[in-house]
Amino acid sequence: MVAKKRQIVLHYHDVVLDEEDMETLKEGQWLNDNIMTFYMEYTERELIPQGVNDILLLRPTMSQLVTYYPGTPSDLTSALPPHFDKRRFIFIPINNGTPETANNGTHWSLLVYSRPTNRFYHYDSLHSTNIKEAKLTAKRMTALLGTRKSPDFKSSSAPQQENGADCGLMVVGIMDCLIKQALASSSNSKALKLDASSKVQPPNETRSWLKSLVYHLQPLTKSLSPKRILAKLV
């Protein structure tokens, strides 16, 4: 059987999106890893000013690796982004999928490590559905933070989704809100806070914004040679 040719929609730096990825941005669909990664890549390059190195957006694949790596977490030090143990804020998407059920996760939530308070904050738009996974990730990541004392863990208030499919969009909205707060925070002692009254963009608006952003950036893909795009797929 001949494999179906992958229809590339966007090649943005280290991220390649195809038509299947874009399907997850349709109403009622569950956001996949590639779209989440695209949002983080775009935010790092366009929202976070150049030279600001104390905010890290950990990609979903790396979050899963730290959580489910069979060896000790310290073995992964060389695979982590630079200065991981010095970052002031680390944003970590949590997915309840496991290595045995790859691409079969059913819920996204957000874990944030704040070095000023030495605490993990968990934001879940569906009550505490991912609390077990978030605590496991926090436990595994503690050894990589370079802190003298183990961080605390707090379940934080977050806007709640109204259906079963918007969790990924809620994570994007919450993350966007928190990153802006982190950038505006000038004091190392200032805690990062979010509650249901914070201005988090509604899921339908986030969905539309992401789709518009992809199509706005499409000329970047058209300017690349097929060989450069294929190099990202292998």
C-alpha positions in Angstrom: 0.0 0.0 0.0 1.3 3.5 -0.9 1.5 5.8 2.1 -0.6 8.9 1.9 1.5 11.9 1.0 1.7 14.4 3.9 0.2 17.7 3.0 2.3 20.4 4.6 0.5 23.5 5.7 3.2 25.4 7.6 6.9 25.1 8.3 7.8 27.4 11.1 11.4 27.1 12.4 11.5 23.7 14.1 7.8 23.0 13.7 6.0 21.4 10.7 2.2 21.4 10.6 0.2 19.3 8.1 -3.5 19.0 7.3 -4.1 16.4 10.0 -2.7 18.9 12.6 -5.0 21.6 11.3 -8.0 19.2 11.7 -7.4 19.4 15.5 -8.2 23.1 15.4 -11.8 22.4 14.2 -14.7 22.8 16.5 -15.0 19.8 18.9 -11.5 18.4 18.2 -8.8 17.8 20.7 -5.7 19.9 20.2 -2.6 17.7 19.4 1.0 18.0 20.4 2.1 19.6 17.1 -0.3 22.6 17.5 0.7 23.0 21.2 4.4 23.0 20.1 3.7 25.5 17.4 2.1 27.9 19.8 5.1 27.6 22.2 7.6 28.0 19.4 5.8 31.1 18.1 5.5 32.6 21.6 9.2 32.1 22.4 10.2 33.9 19.2 7.6 36.6 18.9 6.2 37.4 22.4 9.2 36.8 24.7 11.8 39.5 24.0 15.2 38.5 22.8 17.6 38.1 25.6 15.0 37.2 28.2 16.3 33.7 29.2 14.5 33.2 32.5 11.2 31.9 31.0 11.2 28.5 29.5 8.3 26.8 27.5 9.0 23.1 27.8 7.7 21.2 24.8 5.2 18.4 25.2 7.7 15.7 24.0 10.3 16.8 26.6 7.6 16.9 29.3 6.7 13.3 28.5 10.3 12.3 28.4 11.1 13.7 31.8 7.9 12.1 33.3 8.3 8.6 31.8 12.0 8.2 31.2 12.8 4.7 32.7 16.2 5.8 34.2 16.9 8.5 36.8 15.9 12.1 35.7 19.4 13.4 36.2 20.4 11.2 33.2 18.5 13.7 31.0 20.5 16.8 32.0 22.3 17.0 28.7 19.1 16.7 26.7 17.4 19.6 28.5 17.3 23.2 27.2 20.3 25.4 28.3 20.3 26.8 31.8 17.3 24.6 32.8 18.3 24.8 36.5 18.4 28.6 36.4 15.1 29.5 34.8 12.8 31.7 36.8 9.6 30.2 35.3 9.1 26.9 33.5 5.8 26.2 31.7 5.1 22.5 31.3 2.1 21.1 29.4 0.7 18.0 31.0 -0.9 15.3 28.9 -2.5 12.2 30.5 -1.3 10.0 27.6 1.5 7.6 28.4 4.3 6.0 26.3 2.1 2.9 26.0 -0.8 5.0 24.7 1.1 7.5 22.5 -1.2 10.1 20.9 -4.1 8.7 22.9 -4.2 11.2 25.7 -7.6 12.7 26.5 -6.8 15.8 28.6 -4.3 18.7 28.7 -3.5 20.8 31.8 -0.6 23.2 32.7 2.1 22.9 35.3 4.2 26.0 36.0 7.4 26.0 38.1 8.1 29.3 39.8 11.7 29.7 41.2 10.9 32.8 43.2 8.5 30.8 45.3 10.0 27.4 44.7 6.6 26.0 43.9 4.8 24.1 41.2 1.4 25.5 40.2 -1.1 23.2 38.5 -3.8 24.8 36.3 -6.5 22.3 35.2 -9.6 23.4 33.3 -11.4 20.2 34.2 -11.3 20.2 38.0 -8.3 18.1 39.0 -8.4 15.5 36.2 -4.6 15.6 35.6 -3.5 16.0 39.2 -1.8 12.5 39.3 0.1 13.2 36.1 1.1 16.7 37.2 2.4 15.5 40.6 4.4 12.8 38.9 6.0 15.3 36.5 6.8 17.7 39.3 8.4 14.9 41.3 10.5 13.7 38.4 11.5 17.3 37.5 12.6 18.3 41.0 16.0 16.6 40.6 16.7 18.8 37.6 15.9 22.2 39.1 19.1 22.6 41.2 17.2 23.7 44.4 18.3 22.9 47.9 14.7 22.3 49.0 12.1 20.3 47.2 9.4 22.6 45.7 5.9 22.7 47.0 2.9 21.7 44.8 -0.3 23.8 44.6 -3.5 23.2 42.7 -4.4 26.7 41.4 -7.7 28.2 40.4 -8.3 28.1 36.7 -11.1 28.9 34.3 -13.2 25.7 33.6 -14.0 24.4 30.2 -17.6 23.8 29.1 -17.0 20.7 27.0 -14.7 17.7 26.7 -12.6 19.0 23.8 -11.3 22.5 24.8 -8.6 21.5 27.3 -5.7 22.2 24.9 -7.1 25.6 24.0 -7.6 26.4 27.7 -4.0 25.5 28.3 -2.9 27.9 25.5 -5.1 30.6 26.9 -3.9 30.2 30.5 -0.3 29.9 29.4 -0.6 33.1 27.3 -2.0 34.9 30.3 0.6 33.7 32.7 3.6 34.4 30.3 2.4 38.0 30.0 2.2 38.2 33.8 5.7 36.7 34.1 7.1 39.2 31.6 5.5 42.1 33.5 6.9 40.8 36.8 10.2 42.6 37.7 10.7 41.5 41.2 12.2 38.0 41.9 9.9 37.8 45.0 6.7 38.3 43.1 4.6 35.1 42.9 2.8 34.3 39.6 -0.9 34.2 40.2 -3.9 33.2 38.2 -7.6 32.8 39.2 -10.9 32.5 37.4 -11.2 36.3 37.3 -8.0 36.6 35.2 -8.5 37.6 31.6 -8.0 34.3 29.7 -9.1 34.2 26.1 -12.2 32.0 25.5 -11.4 28.7 23.7 -13.3 29.6 20.5 -11.3 32.8 20.2 -8.0 30.9 20.8 -9.0 28.4 18.2 -9.7 31.1 15.6 -6.5 33.0 16.5 -4.3 29.9 16.0 -5.9 29.1 12.7 -5.4 32.7 11.5 -1.9 32.7 12.7 -1.0 29.6 10.8 -2.4 30.9 7.6 -0.7 34.3 8.2 2.6 32.6 8.4 2.1 30.4 5.4 4.2 32.6 3.1 7.3 31.4 5.1 6.6 27.9 4.0 6.1 28.8 0.4 9.5 30.4 0.3 11.3 27.2 1.4 12.6 24.6 -0.9 11.0 21.1 -0.7 14.3 19.6 0.5 14.4 21.9 3.6 10.8 21.0 4.5 11.5 17.2 4.1 14.6 17.5 6.3 12.3 18.4 9.2 10.1 15.4 8.6 12.8 12.7 8.9 
